[in-house]
Amino acid sequence: MKRTSLLVLALSATTLAACDGLSEAFSAHTDVVAKAGPHELSVTRLGELLGKAKLGLPVNKEVATLIARDLWVPYHLLGVAAAHNDTVSEPKAIDAAAAGMLENARLGRFMESVAAKLPVDTGSEASYLAAKGGLYSARHILFMFPQDATPAQKDSLRKKAEGVRLQLTAANFADMAKKYSGDNTAQKGGDLGVFPLGIMVKPFGDALAKLKPGEISPLVETQFGFHIVQRNTWAQAKTEYAAQAGGRGRQVAESTYIAGLQATANIQLKGDAATTMKEIAKDPLAMRDSKSVLATYKGGELTAGRLALVLLSSPQSARLAQQITGAPDSLVIQYVKNMAQRDVLLQRADSLKVAVTPEELASLHRDFVQAVVQSWQAMNLDPKSLADSGKTAAQREKIAAARVEAFLDRIMAGGVQPLPVPSPLQIVLMNKYPSKVNPAGIDRAVELAAKLRGSADSAKAASQPKSAVPLPGLPDAGARKSAPVPPAAKP
């Protein structure tokens, strides 16, 4: 089962789609599932790959599509490239395919430069006293309600809390908290540390907001019980407050800066933005060249193709895509809006000439070539080996295709793990060599796989040894027809 889960994860980690360079007549050939360069994946071949797999994969359209689109197509395109000793390493092609990654690098550098220039309060006593940024520091004593507390129990607890409250002073609060508080802050004298006011339940937050440093509140009732709250003094809070205020101050400053840019950019989302975004999430590689506009802003527009590249550049693109597909439209719209804000920031970065360094580009190009070579090695597609075996390009392509099919057989038999192909490499391969996936062919392959799986399951059941002792209530398959059925055993 471990191999099965790893295979499904690997298949889901990337998404491939057909390019539009081949004839539309292809869709009529339902005996062909996919094409990659000069090679075809037949219905029979895909049906056997799935139906005879030793991994317990479910037989359905989703899994069949993943095998055809995410394994067969990129593997064969890698084989075609190997047959031509083509590392597909043209710098412009790589940069275009990795646009989302390069933009993320530029954006990070730009925001670092912005943050360095923004005024940030690092946590002064004046800002603490004014609760600037919504940060507070407090301690409390909690008289916790018993589970399903009755009114009488609550009234008794209130009287106890009121009695303790009468004894409290700023000087003895921590010691009294250790003695009376019912939660895990008791051992720290009830100290809650530094926190944004909004994370507390409303009655607690409202009471704390009214206190000056050192002051103690009256009883505060929440769903947890009765609290007595003391706001910490500057001397008690300053070390932790300074550490948190600096980070929070930077966040507030950056948020204010971004909000200002957004206001001047006048971002406008299209009415079908959520629907289009979900289509992108289903197959970002298929949408990578789409010019459909999801949002406009001053001086530019956000297209589906750009969003697809951004999604593919995410470290966990498959999980993010799945979340987007199943999310309510309101959240998807907010995601599109955030991506439009990202474009506005990149526009600003361009105006300030923030760029990726030549060293970073060179590193990207080296990593790309290394990914190609490692993929060839994993599938026994070394160009020199192919050249030794075949003199013409057509011969080498045929040999490479046979090795790819052998590698796929090993995957389906559980002998090796599937090889994930990085999204930028997939894009470059698909842009350079023709490929296509035929949904109608996939449907037929699933039907065939289901029949093969059913036959295999039946054969397996028939090959099981017969039980020497008949099951209660059932006749022995080897007994004569006239033999009586033994009665069911009593428990």
QUIRA-V759380 format. One record per pair of residues at least 4 apart in sequence whose ideal C-beta (glycine too) atoms are under 7 Angstrom apart, sorted by sequence separation. I is the first residue (numbers start at 1). J is the second residue. D is the distance in whole Angstrom. If there is no record, write none. Layout:
I J D
I J D
This chain:
1 5 6
2 6 6
3 7 6
4 8 7
5 9 6
6 10 6
7 11 6
8 12 6
9 13 6
22 26 5
35 39 7
41 45 6
43 47 6
44 48 6
45 49 6
46 50 6
47 51 5
48 52 5
49 53 7
53 57 5
60 64 7
61 65 6
62 66 7
63 67 7
64 68 6
65 69 5
66 70 5
67 71 5
68 72 5
69 73 6
70 74 7
71 75 6
72 76 6
73 77 6
74 78 6
75 79 7
76 80 7
77 81 7
78 82 6
79 83 6
80 84 7
90 94 7
91 95 6
92 96 6
93 97 6
94 98 6
95 99 7
98 102 6
99 103 6
100 104 7
101 105 7
102 106 6
103 107 6
104 108 6
105 109 7
106 110 6
107 111 6
108 112 6
109 113 7
110 114 6
111 115 6
112 116 7
113 117 7
114 118 6
123 127 6
125 129 6
126 130 6
131 135 7
145 149 4
149 153 4
151 155 6
152 156 6
153 157 6
154 158 6
155 159 7
156 160 7
157 161 6
158 162 6
159 163 7
160 164 7
161 165 6
162 166 7
164 168 7
168 172 7
169 173 7
172 176 6
173 177 6
174 178 7
175 179 7
176 180 6
177 181 5
181 185 6
186 190 7
195 199 6
200 204 4
201 205 7
202 206 6
203 207 6
204 208 6
205 209 6
211 215 4
232 236 4
233 237 7
234 238 5
237 241 5
238 242 6
239 243 7
240 244 6
241 245 6
242 246 7
244 248 6
245 249 6
246 250 7
247 251 7
248 252 6
249 253 6
250 254 6
251 255 6
252 256 6
253 257 6
254 258 6
255 259 6
256 260 7
257 261 7
258 262 6
259 263 6
260 264 7
261 265 6
269 273 5
272 276 6
273 277 6
274 278 7
275 279 7
276 280 7
277 281 6
278 282 7
280 284 6
283 287 6
284 288 7
302 306 6
304 308 6
305 309 7
306 310 6
307 311 6
308 312 6
309 313 6
316 320 6
317 321 6
318 322 6
319 323 6
320 324 6
321 325 6
322 326 7
323 327 6
327 331 4
329 333 6
330 334 7
331 335 7
332 336 7
333 337 6
334 338 6
335 339 7
336 340 6
337 341 7
338 342 7
339 343 7
340 344 7
341 345 7
342 346 6
343 347 6
344 348 7
345 349 6
346 350 6
347 351 7
348 352 7
356 360 5
358 362 6
359 363 6
360 364 7
361 365 6
362 366 6
363 367 6
364 368 6
365 369 7
366 370 6
367 371 6
368 372 7
369 373 6
370 374 6
371 375 6
372 376 7
373 377 6
374 378 6
375 379 7
382 386 7
383 387 6
384 388 6
385 389 7
386 390 6
391 395 6
393 397 6
394 398 7
395 399 6
396 400 6
397 401 6
398 402 7
399 403 7
400 404 6
401 405 6
402 406 6
403 407 6
404 408 7
405 409 7
406 410 7
407 411 7
408 412 6
409 413 6
421 425 5
423 427 6
424 428 6
425 429 6
426 430 6
427 431 6
428 432 6
429 433 6
438 442 7
439 443 7
440 444 7
441 445 6
442 446 6
443 447 7
444 448 7
445 449 6
446 450 6
447 451 7
448 452 6
449 453 6
450 454 6
451 455 6
452 456 6
453 457 6
454 458 6
455 459 6
456 460 6
457 461 6
458 462 6
459 463 6
467 471 7
470 474 6
475 479 6
479 483 4
35 40 5
41 46 6
58 63 6
67 72 6
68 73 7
81 86 4
88 93 7
89 94 7
127 132 4
131 136 6
149 154 5
168 173 6
181 186 4
185 190 5
200 205 4
221 226 6
222 227 6
232 237 4
262 267 6
296 301 5
302 307 7
312 317 5
327 332 5
349 354 4
356 361 6
376 381 4
377 382 7
381 386 7
390 395 3
410 415 4
411 416 6
421 426 5
430 435 6
470 475 6
57 63 5
121 127 5
185 191 6
211 217 6
295 301 7
311 317 6
314 320 5
376 382 6
390 396 4
410 416 5
470 476 4
34 41 4
50 57 7
81 88 6
95 102 7
146 153 6
185 192 6
198 205 7
219 226 5
220 227 4
280 287 5
295 302 4
411 418 5
32 40 5
33 41 4
51 59 7
168 176 6
178 186 5
197 205 5
279 287 7
293 301 5
294 302 5
324 332 6
475 483 7
32 41 7
33 42 7
50 59 6
145 154 7
167 176 7
177 186 6
178 187 7
181 190 5
219 228 6
220 229 6
293 302 7
311 320 7
387 396 7
390 399 5
32 42 6
33 43 6
207 217 5
293 303 6
294 304 6
311 321 6
386 396 4
389 399 5
475 485 5
31 42 6
121 132 6
178 189 6
197 208 7
217 228 6
292 303 6
324 335 7
466 477 6
31 43 5
145 157 7
164 176 6
177 189 5
197 209 6
216 228 7
217 229 4
291 303 6
292 304 4
466 478 6
22 35 6
33 46 5
50 63 7
177 190 3
207 220 4
290 303 7
294 307 7
386 399 6
50 64 6
143 157 5
216 230 5
290 304 4
291 305 7
386 400 6
174 189 3
290 305 5
473 488 4
164 180 5
174 190 7
204 220 6
215 231 6
276 292 6
289 305 5
470 486 6
472 488 4
50 67 6
143 160 6
203 220 5
214 231 7
277 294 7
287 304 5
288 305 5
472 489 5
46 64 6
49 67 6
143 161 4
203 221 6
204 222 6
211 229 7
213 231 5
276 294 6
287 305 6
290 308 7
203 222 5
212 231 7
213 232 7
214 233 5
381 400 6
211 231 4
213 233 5
288 308 5
46 67 7
201 222 5
208 229 5
213 234 6
273 294 5
287 308 4
288 309 6
46 68 6
201 223 7
207 229 5
273 295 6
381 403 6
141 164 7
204 227 6
208 231 6
270 293 6
380 403 5
270 294 6
280 304 5
284 308 4
379 403 6
204 229 7
269 294 7
270 295 6
379 404 6
269 295 5
41 68 6
268 295 6
280 307 5
284 311 5
267 295 6
268 296 5
276 304 6
280 308 5
284 312 5
379 407 5
310 339 6
267 297 5
277 307 7
281 311 7
41 72 5
266 297 6
280 311 7
265 297 4
266 298 5
307 339 6
265 298 5
34 68 5
139 173 7
264 298 7
33 68 5
139 174 7
141 176 6
141 177 5
36 73 5
39 76 5
284 321 7
302 339 6
34 72 6
139 177 6
144 182 4
302 340 5
34 73 6
37 76 6
141 180 5
142 181 5
143 182 6
144 183 7
36 76 4
37 77 6
141 181 5
142 182 5
281 321 4
379 419 7
36 77 5
142 183 5
295 336 6
302 343 5
378 419 5
294 336 5
37 80 4
173 216 7
182 225 7
194 237 6
281 324 4
282 325 6
297 340 6
300 343 6
36 80 7
170 214 5
281 325 5
375 419 6
295 340 4
170 216 7
194 240 5
278 324 6
297 343 7
375 421 7
193 240 6
194 241 5
277 324 6
278 325 6
297 344 6
300 347 6
7 55 6
168 216 6
299 347 6
141 190 5
139 189 6
140 190 5
194 244 5
4 55 5
139 190 4
371 422 6
3 55 6
4 56 5
17 69 7
139 191 5
140 192 6
4 57 7
16 69 4
139 192 6
372 425 7
16 70 5
138 192 5
165 219 6
278 332 6
371 425 6
11 66 4
15 70 7
274 329 4
277 332 5
14 70 6
137 193 7
368 424 7
16 73 5
137 194 5
162 219 6
173 230 5
368 425 7
16 74 6
161 219 6
274 332 4
277 335 7
11 70 5
135 194 6
136 195 6
274 333 5
277 336 5
11 71 7
168 228 7
273 333 6
135 196 6
136 197 5
158 219 7
134 196 5
134 197 5
165 228 5
273 336 5
134 198 7
269 333 6
161 226 4
161 228 7
269 336 6
157 225 7
158 226 6
269 337 6
157 226 6
138 208 5
267 337 7
136 208 6
267 340 5
267 341 7
145 224 7
262 341 6
265 344 4
144 224 6
145 225 5
144 225 4
142 224 6
143 225 5
262 344 6
142 225 5
143 226 4
258 341 6
261 344 5
129 213 7
261 345 7
142 227 5
141 227 7
140 227 5
141 228 5
261 348 6
140 228 6
140 229 5
138 229 6
139 230 5
138 230 6
138 231 5
139 232 6
138 232 6
136 231 7
137 232 4
137 236 7
137 237 4
137 240 7
137 241 6
128 234 6
135 241 6
317 423 7
125 234 5
128 237 6
135 244 6
135 245 6
312 423 4
133 245 6
128 241 5
135 248 6
133 248 5
133 249 6
123 241 5
127 245 7
123 242 3
133 252 6
122 242 6
123 245 3
122 245 6
123 246 6
121 245 6
122 246 5
120 246 7
122 249 7
121 249 5
120 249 4
120 250 5
120 253 5
119 253 7
115 250 6
118 253 4
118 254 7
115 254 6
118 257 6
288 427 6
114 254 7
285 426 6
285 427 7
111 254 7
114 257 6
100 309 4
104 313 6
99 309 5
100 310 5
100 312 6
101 313 4
100 313 3
107 342 7
110 345 7
107 345 6
107 346 6
110 349 4
106 346 7
113 354 7
107 349 7
103 346 6
106 349 6
110 354 5
109 354 6
106 354 6
106 355 7
106 356 6
105 356 5
102 356 5
105 360 7
17 283 5
98 364 6
15 283 5
17 285 5
15 284 6
16 285 6
17 286 3
15 285 5
94 364 7
94 365 6
91 365 6
94 368 5
89 365 7
89 368 6
89 369 5
87 369 5
88 372 6
87 372 5
82 376 5
78 375 5
78 376 7
85 383 4
82 381 4
78 379 7
82 383 5
79 381 6
78 381 6
83 386 6
75 379 6
82 386 6
13 318 5
12 318 5
84 393 6
83 393 6
83 396 4
83 397 4
80 397 6
83 400 5
82 400 5
80 400 7
79 400 4
79 401 6
76 401 6
79 404 5
98 424 4
97 424 4
76 404 5
75 404 5
94 424 7
97 427 4
97 428 5
75 407 7
75 408 7
94 428 6
93 428 5
72 408 7
71 408 6
93 431 7
88 428 5
88 429 6
88 432 6
71 418 6
74 421 4
81 429 7
78 429 7
74 426 5
77 429 4
77 430 7
80 433 5
74 429 6
77 433 5
55 412 7
54 412 7
77 435 6
38 397 6
49 408 6
53 412 4
54 413 5
55 414 5
37 397 7
54 414 5
39 401 5
73 435 5
49 412 5
73 437 7
69 437 5
68 437 6
68 442 6
65 442 6
64 442 5
61 442 6
64 445 5
61 443 7
64 446 5
61 446 5
64 449 7
60 446 7
59 446 6
59 449 5
59 450 5
59 453 5
50 445 7
37 433 5
37 434 7
51 448 6
43 441 5
47 445 4
51 449 4
35 434 7
36 435 5
46 445 4
50 449 4
35 435 6
52 452 6
35 436 5
43 444 5
47 448 3
51 452 3
34 436 6
43 445 5
47 449 5
51 453 5
34 437 5
34 438 6
44 448 7
48 452 7
52 456 7
33 438 6
43 448 6
47 452 6
14 420 6
32 438 6
10 417 7
11 418 7
13 420 5
14 421 6
10 418 4
33 441 4
14 423 6
32 441 5
33 442 6
10 420 5
16 426 6
26 436 6
30 440 4
31 441 7
3 414 5
6 417 6
7 418 6
19 430 5
27 438 6
30 441 5
14 426 7
22 434 6
26 438 6
33 445 6
21 434 5
27 440 6
22 436 5
30 444 6
19 434 6
19 435 6
18 435 6
19 436 7
18 436 4
18 437 4
17 437 7
